[in-house]
Amino acid sequence: MQATITARRFNLDNSLREYIEGKVAKFRRFHDGIIGLEVILGWEKASRYTKFVINVQNKQIVIKENAEELRESFDLALDRAVVQLKRYKDKVQEGRKSKDNFNAA
């Protein structure tokens, strides 16, 4: 899995970069078909945002969260990404099961 971290309109400090890299490395547990991941951090007026662009086998999952603090927005987006990845993985597995049942009948 290739992960890219981009900071828009500010310089990303090393502690936040290490925090993000540590959390993103755990994505493999939730879905093993992740091809690429892009984390975009930025500022919009008074709020901070985090955007995930996750490329899985046949789909692109985009998640964006706003909060007052950058770490908070990252954590919110991370939680949503985990839910979305689990949901997509279950959907793919259910599709495979139904195809197997169809072929077996």
C-alpha positions as CSV (number, residue, x, y, z in Angstrom):
1,M,0.0,0.0,0.0
2,Q,1.3,3.4,-1.0
3,A,0.4,6.2,1.4
4,T,0.9,9.9,0.7
5,I,0.5,12.7,3.2
6,T,-0.1,16.2,1.9
7,A,-0.3,19.4,3.9
8,R,-2.0,22.4,2.2
9,R,-1.2,25.9,3.3
10,F,1.0,24.9,6.2
11,N,4.1,22.9,7.1
12,L,3.5,19.6,8.7
13,D,5.6,19.0,11.8
14,N,7.3,15.7,12.4
15,S,5.3,14.7,15.5
16,L,2.0,15.0,13.5
17,R,3.5,13.2,10.5
18,E,4.6,10.3,12.7
19,Y,1.2,10.1,14.4
20,I,-0.5,9.9,11.0
21,E,1.9,7.4,9.5
22,G,1.4,5.2,12.6
23,K,-2.4,5.2,12.3
24,V,-2.4,4.8,8.6
25,A,-0.2,1.8,8.7
26,K,-2.9,-0.1,10.6
27,F,-5.4,0.2,7.6
28,R,-4.2,-3.2,6.3
29,R,-6.1,-4.8,9.2
30,F,-9.4,-3.6,8.0
31,H,-9.0,-4.3,4.3
32,D,-6.2,-6.1,2.5
33,G,-7.1,-4.8,-0.9
34,I,-6.0,-1.2,-0.4
35,I,-3.9,-0.1,-3.4
36,G,-3.2,3.5,-2.4
37,L,-4.1,6.0,0.2
38,E,-3.8,9.8,0.2
39,V,-4.2,11.9,3.3
40,I,-4.7,15.6,2.7
41,L,-4.6,18.0,5.6
42,G,-5.6,21.7,5.3
43,W,-7.2,24.8,6.7
44,E,-10.5,26.4,5.7
45,K,-11.1,29.7,7.4
46,A,-11.6,28.8,11.1
47,S,-11.7,25.1,10.8
48,R,-9.2,22.4,9.9
49,Y,-10.0,19.5,7.6
50,T,-8.7,16.0,6.8
51,K,-9.5,14.3,3.6
52,F,-8.8,10.6,2.9
53,V,-8.8,9.3,-0.7
54,I,-8.6,5.5,-0.4
55,N,-8.1,3.4,-3.6
56,V,-9.3,-0.2,-3.2
57,Q,-9.7,-2.8,-5.8
58,N,-12.6,-1.4,-7.9
59,K,-13.6,1.6,-5.9
60,Q,-12.3,5.0,-4.6
61,I,-13.5,6.0,-1.1
62,V,-13.4,9.7,-0.3
63,I,-13.9,10.9,3.3
64,K,-13.6,14.5,4.5
65,E,-14.0,15.7,8.1
66,N,-13.8,19.2,9.6
67,A,-13.0,20.2,13.2
68,E,-11.3,23.0,15.2
69,E,-8.1,21.1,15.6
70,L,-6.1,19.1,12.9
71,R,-5.6,16.0,15.0
72,E,-9.3,15.9,15.9
73,S,-10.3,16.1,12.2
74,F,-7.8,13.4,11.4
75,D,-9.2,11.1,14.1
76,L,-12.8,11.7,13.0
77,A,-11.9,10.9,9.4
78,L,-9.9,7.9,10.5
79,D,-13.0,6.5,12.4
80,R,-15.2,7.0,9.3
81,A,-12.6,5.4,7.0
82,V,-12.4,2.3,9.2
83,V,-16.2,2.0,9.1
84,Q,-16.3,2.5,5.3
85,L,-13.5,0.0,4.7
86,K,-15.2,-2.7,6.9
87,R,-18.5,-2.0,5.1
88,Y,-16.9,-2.3,1.7
89,K,-15.0,-5.5,2.7
90,D,-18.3,-7.1,3.9
91,K,-20.1,-6.1,0.7
92,V,-17.4,-7.7,-1.5
93,Q,-17.3,-10.8,0.6
94,E,-21.1,-11.1,0.5
95,G,-21.0,-10.7,-3.3
96,R,-18.5,-13.5,-3.5
97,K,-20.6,-15.8,-1.3
98,S,-23.7,-15.2,-3.4
99,K,-21.8,-16.0,-6.6
100,D,-20.4,-19.2,-5.1
101,N,-24.0,-20.2,-4.0
102,F,-25.3,-19.5,-7.5
103,N,-22.6,-21.6,-9.1
104,A,-23.1,-24.5,-6.6
105,A,-26.8,-24.7,-7.2
